[in-house]
Amino acid sequence: MRSTAETVVDVRGVVSRFGDNLVLDGVDLTIGADEIVALVGGSGSGKTTLMRHIIGLSRPVAGEIFLFGEPLWAGDYLEQQARRRRFGVLFQQGALFSALNVGDNIAFPLRELKVVREKEVRELVAYKLSMVELEPEHALLMPAELSGGMIKRVALARALALEPELLLLDEPTSGLDPERSVAFVHLIRRLQRQLGITVVLVTHDVATLNALAGRVAVLADRRVISAVSLEETRKVRHPFIERFFQY
Amino acid sequence: MARPRLETDARGGLHPVGNWTLRELAPHLADLRPQLAKVSRKTPWRLNGIERLDSFGAMLLWQSWGRDWPRELEISEELRAVIAAVTAHVGLRLPRISSFTPLDALVLLGATLLSFMRHVLDFLVLLGQLVLDLLFLCRHPRLWPLREISANVHKVGVKAMPVSALVGFLIGVVLSYLSAMQMKAFGVEVYLVDILGLGIIRELGPVLVALLVAGRSGSAMTAQLGVMRVTEELDALAAMGISRSIRLVLPKVLALTLVMPLLVLWTSAVALVGGMLSAWIQLGTSFAFFLESLPQVVPIANLYIGVGKGAVFGLLIAMVACHFGLRIRPNTESLAANTTASVVTAITTVILVDAVFAVVLRNVGVPM
């Protein structure tokens, strides 16, 4: 149903620095459609910085990022907004709007489009809730009343509200117990297959990596040192990779 | 990316083509909705022209089919699965927030009254806890939170001096100027010192400072406690076995109670200077005459009343601020609501208590 082999994310020579601290120095990474790519790296290796660049929350000092073949920052406000609506983000803490209940949180991006009728919004919210294995009754709960696992599910439903082609996950299993994190990873994999979306995730959890990642991009020494399949990554000779997989 | 369209074939059958996804449909919905609404049950459908279909597109088609599969339908298994997945769930109803009825109004009234009672009760508990803490600290003098008290004195007292001086000075000038104009008309300029002295020392000084401090320091105290709740700092303190009422509430209340009388003195003094300056420019009243007649026409009791009111207002503002600060639940909505409630309640309480003072002390310090 989708033209394959098109490039969804293309990071070219990205350089990023905080003050005198050079975090990323010439990062290159290409992610194709329907791929699941995990970004791994030690603390402070710039995984989150690179993720923020891809989302467009911060701009690199040098280099360029292309999403769906277009430069991320090209065009006017509306063009940039349209581009941003093509991807969904699951933030580490969920980032649910604490003033809105679960249903309104998921409905928020739909209502922002201003073309979907209220009745349709409600039906789509019910559908998204069932997609992340929640019940319609949960729609009236406030984010403050949710457990950590439910927050992640609601945030995932909100990220999927606009049927994105690209899903960005920042530490999807952090703060979940092993059982919940396995369940959440299965949910993500099921949705990825069902909807045929590209997934980029930042993680440092080897179990998540084993269960999800098609390809692993390793950030070390301020650049991507390898971006190959999990089995091949294990064979790469680099001190960080050897330490990372020794457990 | 093919734009979604609805084509009609020779037999009157409908033939949706293109990308039937939310993003592609959004700009063309205005055209498509009326076409979809005209569909009858008998219309045959051919769906093999659809390139992509997402849950919104599937829902749109399902709606136009009257929530049932059309009798004549040409469709690939893949698309049928997408539509079936959506239709399995669109029947699910989200629970609705029920509309407002007279019974709800009664319930709301009761809830409001009960919540008011709870506020009063919590406030009394807070006051009792403070008294207990003070007794405890008298028995264990080494545990006095002196650094916190000193920090709060600096924050709510010293740092409030410039703004209270500015406001006091301007109010003094305006009051003196307007009164002088009226008094000149009646030829009773000699009473200007009485008006300014009594008005500022007894009434305006304390109330003005209380309003300023409620807005400036009361809100900050509430927000600080609220943010500490949101970031779990309150729990961290409790886990270390440190009493939050001794370490957080008591220093704020003591500091504001101590500092407010001084702020009142300072603001009243600056306001009188402003009034004196204005009187000199307007009426030519000399500074010497003003300062000499002030103690003669304004009984010293007024100064005590003003300073005493300052202390009471300070106590009330700090306690109201801490009361609302400790009620904040860990979300942004609650933080905003309680900070607003804190300032509004503090100002209202100050004005109410001021009225009580005026009635009770009506015979004290007023020259007959």
Interface residues (C-beta under 8 A of the other chain):
Chain A: M1 R2 A82 R85 R86 S98 A99 G103 L113 V115 V116 E120 R122 E123 L124 V125 A126 Y127 S130 P136 E137 A139 L140 M142 P143 A144 L162 E163 Q194 L195
Chain B: T21 L22 R23 L25 A26 L29 A30 E51 R52 L53 D54 S55 F56 M59 L60 Q63 E78 A85 V86 A88 H89 V90 L92 R93 L94 P95 I97 R329 P330 N331 T332 E333
